[in-house]
Amino acid sequence: MQLPHLCPVALLALTLLSCSETAPQPPSPSADLSPREVVETVLTALRTNDDPVEDAGIATAYAFAAPGNRAQTGPLPRFTAMVRHGYAPLLNHRTSEIGPPVTAEGRRMFPVRVYPAEGAVRLYLFVLAQSDQASCQGCWLTEAVIDRSDQLPPEVAA
């Protein structure tokens, strides 16, 4: 049986199409995301931190960090070390609950109760603000994540 003659360009195109897999793109800031969706995205990324690659969740959290946050925390390797040491309960946590937001001075603040894989319940305050940078005009970005676990009632913290 003889195969029909295919020109080299068509054969190359067919080969590339059959071999290429579209890898899912990591979440990134968008003006289409609400502040709550940003918090949900960051929490989901940190809960599944090593999927699809090691520290992918931390990289997503860094992508959603506001410029001022990045200036304080440094480049991604330093940010990764900070999260691993100072925010370890967020990594691979079992579940989380996002409370109602408070708006003040143009910022949206969400209390988040986190149930770590190990250890006591934690309370964090996610502080978001809208970006005015041309690269992501109107995007909600994380200015800070503040550990407020000391404010949990004893019966909840246990």
MDAnalysis code that builds the backbone (N, CA, C; Angstrom):
import MDAnalysis as mda
import numpy as np

u = mda.Universe.empty(474, n_residues=158, atom_resindex=np.repeat(np.arange(158), 3), trajectory=True)
u.add_TopologyAttr("name", ["N", "CA", "C"] * 158)
u.add_TopologyAttr("resid", np.arange(1, 159))
u.add_TopologyAttr("resname", ["MET", "GLN", "LEU", "PRO", "HIS", "LEU", "CYS", "PRO", "VAL", "ALA", "LEU", "LEU", "ALA", "LEU", "THR", "LEU", "LEU", "SER", "CYS", "SER", "GLU", "THR", "ALA", "PRO", "GLN", "PRO", "PRO", "SER", "PRO", "SER", "ALA", "ASP", "LEU", "SER", "PRO", "ARG", "GLU", "VAL", "VAL", "GLU", "THR", "VAL", "LEU", "THR", "ALA", "LEU", "ARG", "THR", "ASN", "ASP", "ASP", "PRO", "VAL", "GLU", "ASP", "ALA", "GLY", "ILE", "ALA", "THR", "ALA", "TYR", "ALA", "PHE", "ALA", "ALA", "PRO", "GLY", "ASN", "ARG", "ALA", "GLN", "THR", "GLY", "PRO", "LEU", "PRO", "ARG", "PHE", "THR", "ALA", "MET", "VAL", "ARG", "HIS", "GLY", "TYR", "ALA", "PRO", "LEU", "LEU", "ASN", "HIS", "ARG", "THR", "SER", "GLU", "ILE", "GLY", "PRO", "PRO", "VAL", "THR", "ALA", "GLU", "GLY", "ARG", "ARG", "MET", "PHE", "PRO", "VAL", "ARG", "VAL", "TYR", "PRO", "ALA", "GLU", "GLY", "ALA", "VAL", "ARG", "LEU", "TYR", "LEU", "PHE", "VAL", "LEU", "ALA", "GLN", "SER", "ASP", "GLN", "ALA", "SER", "CYS", "GLN", "GLY", "CYS", "TRP", "LEU", "THR", "GLU", "ALA", "VAL", "ILE", "ASP", "ARG", "SER", "ASP", "GLN", "LEU", "PRO", "PRO", "GLU", "VAL", "ALA", "ALA"])
u.atoms.positions = np.array([
    [0.848, -1.169, 0.000],
    [0.000, 0.000, 0.000],
    [0.889, 1.226, 0.000],
    [0.569, 2.148, -0.835],
    [1.380, 3.340, -0.974],
    [0.703, 4.516, -0.279],
    [1.494, 5.310, 0.486],
    [0.968, 6.500, 1.144],
    [0.962, 7.655, 0.163],
    [-0.040, 8.504, 0.256],
    [-0.059, 9.653, -0.635],
    [1.150, 10.544, -0.344],
    [1.599, 11.221, -1.367],
    [2.763, 12.097, -1.241],
    [2.360, 13.356, -0.465],
    [3.090, 13.621, 0.638],
    [2.861, 14.828, 1.430],
    [4.082, 15.719, 1.301],
    [3.863, 16.971, 1.096],
    [5.008, 17.879, 1.025],
    [5.665, 17.959, 2.403],
    [6.963, 18.229, 2.468],
    [7.679, 18.245, 3.750],
    [7.086, 19.217, 4.770],
    [6.591, 20.357, 4.337],
    [6.025, 21.339, 5.267],
    [4.761, 20.786, 5.917],
    [3.904, 20.155, 5.143],
    [2.674, 19.579, 5.686],
    [3.002, 18.443, 6.650],
    [3.997, 17.636, 6.311],
    [4.393, 16.543, 7.178],
    [4.932, 17.067, 8.507],
    [5.738, 18.124, 8.448],
    [6.270, 18.733, 9.666],
    [5.136, 19.295, 10.525],
    [4.188, 19.961, 9.901],
    [3.059, 20.537, 10.638],
    [2.251, 19.444, 11.319],
    [1.993, 18.360, 10.635],
    [1.242, 17.250, 11.233],
    [2.011, 16.631, 12.394],
    [3.309, 16.505, 12.240],
    [4.133, 15.944, 13.299],
    [4.090, 16.836, 14.537],
    [4.252, 18.139, 14.342],
    [4.235, 19.069, 15.467],
    [2.888, 19.082, 16.164],
    [1.805, 19.042, 15.398],
    [0.477, 19.043, 15.992],
    [0.214, 17.768, 16.781],
    [0.669, 16.644, 16.272],
    [0.392, 15.397, 16.971],
    [1.258, 15.221, 18.210],
    [2.428, 15.865, 18.250],
    [3.338, 15.704, 19.377],
    [3.188, 16.770, 20.443],
    [2.543, 17.844, 20.110],
    [2.471, 18.925, 21.098],
    [1.282, 18.719, 22.012],
    [1.551, 18.854, 23.291],
    [0.495, 18.817, 24.283],
    [0.393, 20.197, 24.887],
    [-0.799, 20.651, 25.059],
    [-0.979, 21.954, 25.653],
    [-0.938, 21.808, 27.167],
    [0.127, 22.321, 27.759],
    [0.251, 22.279, 29.217],
    [-0.633, 23.356, 29.809],
    [-1.314, 23.035, 30.893],
    [-2.148, 24.063, 31.514],
    [-1.281, 25.218, 32.015],
    [-1.728, 26.410, 31.757],
    [-1.008, 27.594, 32.198],
    [-1.317, 27.862, 33.666],
    [-0.299, 28.245, 34.434],
    [-0.575, 28.566, 35.840],
    [-1.457, 29.806, 35.926],
    [-2.237, 29.913, 36.972],
    [-3.084, 31.103, 37.115],
    [-2.220, 32.364, 37.172],
    [-2.759, 33.431, 36.636],
    [-2.048, 34.705, 36.670],
    [-3.051, 35.832, 36.880],
    [-2.571, 36.972, 37.359],
    [-3.475, 38.093, 37.616],
    [-4.231, 38.528, 36.363],
    [-5.455, 38.934, 36.584],
    [-6.311, 39.423, 35.512],
    [-7.328, 40.382, 36.118],
    [-7.627, 41.432, 35.397],
    [-8.636, 42.384, 35.860],
    [-10.016, 41.733, 35.935],
    [-10.164, 40.556, 35.317],
    [-11.439, 39.839, 35.343],
    [-11.677, 39.103, 36.666],
    [-10.624, 38.945, 37.478],
    [-10.763, 38.226, 38.746],
    [-11.208, 39.170, 39.859],
    [-12.186, 38.743, 40.621],
    [-12.634, 39.522, 41.778],
    [-11.607, 39.351, 42.899],
    [-11.637, 40.213, 43.913],
    [-10.719, 40.031, 45.031],
    [-10.855, 38.644, 45.681],
    [-12.076, 38.189, 45.865],
    [-12.281, 36.860, 46.464],
    [-11.687, 35.767, 45.583],
    [-11.852, 35.890, 44.274],
    [-11.283, 34.887, 43.359],
    [-9.755, 34.871, 43.444],
    [-9.142, 36.022, 43.670],
    [-7.690, 36.074, 43.835],
    [-7.287, 35.297, 45.084],
    [-7.978, 35.538, 46.190],
    [-7.671, 34.815, 47.431],
    [-7.886, 33.315, 47.221],
    [-8.977, 32.929, 46.593],
    [-9.245, 31.517, 46.314],
    [-8.145, 30.904, 45.451],
    [-7.709, 31.638, 44.438],
    [-6.665, 31.151, 43.532],
    [-5.360, 30.921, 44.278],
    [-4.970, 31.882, 45.105],
    [-3.723, 31.761, 45.857],
    [-3.826, 30.612, 46.865],
    [-4.939, 30.507, 47.562],
    [-5.107, 29.418, 48.529],
    [-5.072, 28.049, 47.854],
    [-5.746, 27.923, 46.732],
    [-5.738, 26.652, 45.999],
    [-4.326, 26.307, 45.550],
    [-3.609, 27.296, 45.044],
    [-2.230, 27.059, 44.595],
    [-1.351, 26.591, 45.752],
    [-1.487, 27.226, 46.902],
    [-0.663, 26.839, 48.055],
    [-1.084, 25.485, 48.626],
    [-2.381, 25.176, 48.539],
    [-2.876, 23.882, 49.025],
    [-2.325, 22.738, 48.176],
    [-2.104, 23.006, 46.896],
    [-1.568, 22.000, 45.962],
    [-0.181, 22.448, 45.494],
    [0.636, 22.878, 46.429],
    [1.896, 23.563, 46.133],
    [2.784, 22.877, 45.102],
    [2.917, 21.579, 45.152],
    [3.852, 20.895, 44.262],
    [3.203, 20.319, 43.013],
    [2.059, 20.838, 42.621],
    [1.360, 20.370, 41.430],
    [1.255, 21.519, 40.432],
    [1.791, 21.421, 39.257],
    [2.363, 20.248, 38.615],
    [3.871, 20.060, 38.858],
    [4.532, 21.058, 39.414],
    [5.963, 20.937, 39.721],
    [6.219, 21.488, 41.122],
    [7.383, 21.197, 41.671],
    [7.723, 21.643, 43.009],
    [7.590, 23.164, 43.137],
    [6.892, 23.590, 44.180],
    [6.686, 25.004, 44.520],
    [5.932, 25.807, 43.465],
    [5.148, 25.131, 42.644],
    [4.317, 25.830, 41.661],
    [3.307, 26.745, 42.358],
    [2.804, 26.293, 43.512],
    [1.846, 27.101, 44.264],
    [2.473, 28.375, 44.792],
    [3.696, 28.275, 45.281],
    [4.393, 29.470, 45.763],
    [4.645, 30.424, 44.598],
    [4.996, 29.884, 43.441],
    [5.205, 30.736, 42.260],
    [3.914, 31.454, 41.873],
    [2.786, 30.777, 42.016],
    [1.500, 31.424, 41.727],
    [1.231, 32.534, 42.734],
    [1.479, 32.264, 44.012],
    [1.300, 33.299, 45.034],
    [2.178, 34.510, 44.718],
    [3.398, 34.262, 44.262],
    [4.315, 35.348, 43.895],
    [3.780, 36.136, 42.701],
    [3.187, 35.439, 41.747],
    [2.620, 36.112, 40.571],
    [1.508, 37.083, 40.970],
    [0.799, 36.765, 42.059],
    [-0.293, 37.616, 42.530],
    [0.164, 38.638, 43.578],
    [1.449, 38.692, 43.866],
    [1.963, 39.649, 44.855],
    [2.064, 41.039, 44.227],
    [1.606, 42.038, 44.971],
    [1.681, 43.426, 44.515],
    [3.148, 43.861, 44.435],
    [3.452, 44.859, 43.616],
    [4.837, 45.323, 43.489],
    [5.491, 45.682, 44.832],
    [4.770, 46.323, 45.732],
    [5.320, 46.662, 47.037],
    [5.634, 45.423, 47.856],
    [4.791, 44.408, 47.735],
    [5.003, 43.134, 48.418],
    [6.283, 42.488, 47.875],
    [6.433, 42.476, 46.561],
    [7.620, 41.893, 45.938],
    [8.888, 42.652, 46.333],
    [8.772, 43.962, 46.456],
    [9.934, 44.764, 46.845],
    [10.415, 44.383, 48.238],
    [9.477, 44.063, 49.126],
    [9.833, 43.669, 50.495],
    [10.312, 42.234, 50.583],
    [9.745, 41.361, 49.780],
    [10.061, 39.936, 49.917],
    [11.174, 39.479, 48.990],
    [11.514, 40.292, 48.005],
    [12.605, 39.939, 47.114],
    [12.169, 39.085, 45.947],
    [13.139, 38.587, 45.183],
    [12.825, 37.748, 44.020],
    [12.244, 36.404, 44.456],
    [11.775, 35.632, 43.490],
    [11.066, 34.379, 43.778],
    [11.825, 33.433, 44.706],
    [13.127, 33.196, 44.560],
    [13.788, 32.275, 45.499],
    [13.702, 32.748, 46.965],
    [13.828, 34.033, 47.174],
    [13.718, 34.568, 48.540],
    [12.273, 34.483, 49.040],
    [11.318, 34.789, 48.157],
    [9.896, 34.676, 48.482],
    [9.565, 33.231, 48.862],
    [10.099, 32.268, 48.099],
    [9.866, 30.850, 48.372],
    [10.371, 30.480, 49.756],
    [11.569, 30.914, 50.092],
    [12.127, 30.615, 51.415],
    [11.276, 31.239, 52.513],
    [10.801, 32.461, 52.287],
    [9.962, 33.145, 53.274],
    [8.656, 32.368, 53.505],
    [8.025, 31.924, 52.425],
    [6.771, 31.177, 52.556],
    [7.029, 29.853, 53.273],
    [8.069, 29.154, 52.892],
    [8.377, 27.852, 53.504],
    [8.627, 27.975, 55.004],
    [9.234, 29.077, 55.441],
    [9.563, 29.229, 56.856],
    [8.502, 29.991, 57.647],
    [7.956, 31.042, 57.086],
    [7.024, 31.869, 57.830],
    [5.554, 31.560, 57.617],
    [5.247, 30.845, 56.531],
    [3.851, 30.566, 56.191],
    [3.630, 29.091, 55.881],
    [4.438, 28.231, 56.479],
    [4.371, 26.789, 56.217],
    [2.966, 26.194, 56.384],
    [2.143, 26.660, 57.354],
    [0.800, 26.070, 57.484],
    [-0.076, 26.241, 56.231],
    [0.247, 27.219, 55.392],
    [-0.523, 27.404, 54.156],
    [-0.178, 26.348, 53.105],
    [1.038, 25.814, 53.177],
    [1.477, 24.845, 52.178],
    [0.810, 23.494, 52.423],
    [0.156, 23.013, 51.388],
    [-0.497, 21.703, 51.412],
    [-1.532, 21.576, 52.535],
    [-2.173, 22.701, 52.890],
    [-3.193, 22.664, 53.931],
    [-4.386, 21.811, 53.484],
    [-5.137, 21.324, 54.468],
    [-6.287, 20.458, 54.174],
    [-7.426, 21.248, 53.548],
    [-7.763, 22.365, 54.157],
    [-8.868, 23.184, 53.658],
    [-8.741, 24.580, 54.247],
    [-9.571, 25.470, 53.743],
    [-9.581, 26.843, 54.264],
    [-10.985, 27.418, 54.139],
    [-11.242, 28.442, 54.946],
    [-12.536, 29.133, 54.927],
    [-12.259, 30.625, 54.807],
    [-12.832, 31.231, 53.782],
    [-12.654, 32.666, 53.560],
    [-13.840, 33.394, 54.182],
    [-13.543, 34.329, 55.060],
    [-14.590, 35.107, 55.712],
    [-14.997, 36.304, 54.869],
    [-15.996, 37.050, 55.350],
    [-16.463, 38.224, 54.604],
    [-15.393, 39.316, 54.592],
    [-15.278, 40.004, 53.463],
    [-14.243, 41.031, 53.352],
    [-14.610, 42.322, 54.080],
    [-13.577, 43.056, 54.408],
    [-13.712, 44.410, 54.942],
    [-12.990, 45.317, 53.954],
    [-13.604, 46.444, 53.619],
    [-12.982, 47.394, 52.703],
    [-12.579, 48.633, 53.478],
    [-11.332, 49.040, 53.299],
    [-10.825, 50.247, 53.949],
    [-9.686, 50.820, 53.110],
    [-9.732, 52.105, 52.889],
    [-8.684, 52.823, 52.163],
    [-8.346, 52.166, 50.830],
    [-9.367, 51.732, 50.106],
    [-9.166, 51.136, 48.789],
    [-8.652, 49.704, 48.811],
    [-8.526, 49.134, 49.969],
    [-8.041, 47.759, 50.100],
    [-9.191, 46.840, 50.495],
    [-9.078, 45.595, 50.092],
    [-10.046, 44.575, 50.472],
    [-9.304, 43.583, 51.346],
    [-9.820, 43.346, 52.548],
    [-9.167, 42.449, 53.497],
    [-10.075, 41.265, 53.803],
    [-9.521, 40.075, 53.651],
    [-10.272, 38.837, 53.876],
    [-9.653, 38.056, 55.026],
    [-10.433, 37.765, 56.065],
    [-9.932, 36.830, 57.074],
    [-10.045, 35.415, 56.499],
    [-9.005, 34.630, 56.695],
    [-9.005, 33.260, 56.162],
    [-8.573, 32.301, 57.268],
    [-9.426, 31.358, 57.558],
    [-9.115, 30.309, 58.524],
    [-8.526, 29.141, 57.733],
    [-7.336, 28.704, 58.135],
    [-6.632, 27.640, 57.427],
    [-6.472, 26.434, 58.345],
    [-6.810, 25.269, 57.818],
    [-6.659, 24.010, 58.531],
    [-5.445, 23.293, 57.929],
    [-4.284, 23.433, 58.592],
    [-3.056, 22.861, 58.032],
    [-3.083, 21.335, 57.980],
    [-2.167, 20.792, 57.207],
    [-2.025, 19.339, 57.153],
    [-1.680, 18.803, 58.540],
    [-0.907, 19.572, 59.293],
    [-0.551, 19.212, 60.670],
    [-0.623, 20.466, 61.522],
    [-0.995, 20.298, 62.763],
    [-0.984, 21.421, 63.684],
    [-2.326, 22.116, 63.821],
    [-2.295, 23.199, 64.586],
    [-3.510, 23.932, 64.944],
    [-4.025, 24.799, 63.802],
    [-5.292, 25.132, 63.890],
    [-5.935, 26.037, 62.946],
    [-5.199, 27.375, 62.966],
    [-5.081, 27.990, 61.804],
    [-4.412, 29.291, 61.687],
    [-5.394, 30.311, 61.123],
    [-5.178, 31.570, 61.462],
    [-5.985, 32.669, 60.933],
    [-5.051, 33.654, 60.245],
    [-5.345, 33.936, 58.976],
    [-4.558, 34.895, 58.202],
    [-5.472, 35.991, 57.681],
    [-4.908, 37.167, 57.527],
    [-5.619, 38.280, 56.912],
    [-4.954, 38.554, 55.571],
    [-5.701, 38.322, 54.486],
    [-5.213, 38.610, 53.135],
    [-5.607, 40.044, 52.796],
    [-4.626, 40.868, 52.479],
    [-4.857, 42.276, 52.153],
    [-4.584, 42.472, 50.664],
    [-5.620, 42.909, 49.926],
    [-5.511, 43.087, 48.487],
    [-5.775, 44.536, 48.098],
    [-5.161, 44.951, 47.005],
    [-5.407, 46.277, 46.430],
    [-5.374, 46.141, 44.914],
    [-6.047, 47.065, 44.248],
    [-6.052, 47.059, 42.788],
    [-4.782, 47.698, 42.257],
    [-4.248, 47.087, 41.221],
    [-3.033, 47.578, 40.586],
    [-3.357, 48.763, 39.684],
    [-2.430, 49.723, 39.665],
    [-2.565, 50.835, 38.724],
    [-1.465, 50.774, 37.673],
    [-0.709, 49.682, 37.660],
    [0.365, 49.519, 36.685],
    [-0.219, 49.115, 35.339],
    [0.378, 49.621, 34.289],
    [-0.112, 49.359, 32.940],
    [-0.131, 47.864, 32.611],
    [0.796, 47.103, 33.177],
    [0.877, 45.677, 32.864],
    [-0.326, 44.881, 33.379],
    [-1.017, 45.420, 34.372],
    [-2.198, 44.714, 34.896],
    [-3.157, 45.720, 35.535],
    [-3.543, 46.681, 34.771],
    [-4.444, 47.735, 35.236],
    [-5.730, 47.126, 35.791],
    [-6.061, 47.461, 37.036],
    [-7.302, 46.991, 37.643],
    [-7.236, 45.607, 38.256],
    [-6.093, 44.940, 38.167],
    [-5.946, 43.607, 38.768],
    [-5.881, 43.736, 40.288],
    [-6.516, 42.821, 40.977],
    [-6.398, 42.746, 42.429],
    [-5.164, 41.918, 42.754],
    [-4.281, 42.476, 43.582],
    [-3.030, 41.823, 43.946],
    [-2.878, 41.797, 45.460],
    [-2.099, 40.850, 45.947],
    [-1.896, 40.670, 47.384],
    [-0.826, 41.620, 47.889],
    [-1.217, 42.527, 48.765],
    [-0.245, 43.436, 49.382],
    [0.406, 42.799, 50.601],
    [-0.349, 41.959, 51.304],
    [0.193, 41.326, 52.508],
    [-0.683, 40.142, 52.895],
    [-0.050, 39.204, 53.598],
    [-0.759, 38.119, 54.267],
    [-0.235, 38.146, 55.693],
    [-1.131, 38.443, 56.625],
    [-0.740, 38.666, 58.013],
    [-1.284, 37.532, 58.882],
    [-0.396, 36.914, 59.649],
    [-0.796, 35.843, 60.556],
    [-1.490, 36.472, 61.767],
    [-2.756, 36.153, 61.940],
    [-3.541, 36.652, 63.075],
    [-4.007, 35.503, 63.959],
    [-3.268, 34.425, 63.949],
    [-3.659, 33.235, 64.715],
    [-3.793, 33.522, 66.199],
    [-3.089, 34.536, 66.682],
    [-3.185, 34.896, 68.093],
    [-4.569, 35.441, 68.454],
    [-5.378, 35.762, 67.448],
    [-6.714, 36.305, 67.691],
    [-7.810, 35.232, 67.621],
    [-7.413, 33.992, 67.387],
    [-8.391, 32.902, 67.377],
    [-8.804, 32.570, 68.796],
    [-10.081, 32.348, 69.039],
    [-10.512, 31.897, 70.368],
    [-9.867, 30.545, 70.683],
    [-9.545, 30.279, 71.933],
    [-8.879, 29.026, 72.299],
    [-9.610, 27.765, 71.822],
    [-10.941, 27.783, 71.845],
    [-11.675, 26.591, 71.424],
    [-11.546, 26.339, 69.930],
    [-11.268, 27.372, 69.145],
    [-11.090, 27.208, 67.704],
    [-9.650, 26.836, 67.389],
    [-8.713, 27.421, 68.092],
    [-7.296, 27.216, 67.825],
    [-6.828, 25.801, 68.147],
    [-7.558, 25.106, 68.962],
    [-7.113, 23.766, 69.388],
    [-7.193, 22.751, 68.268],
])
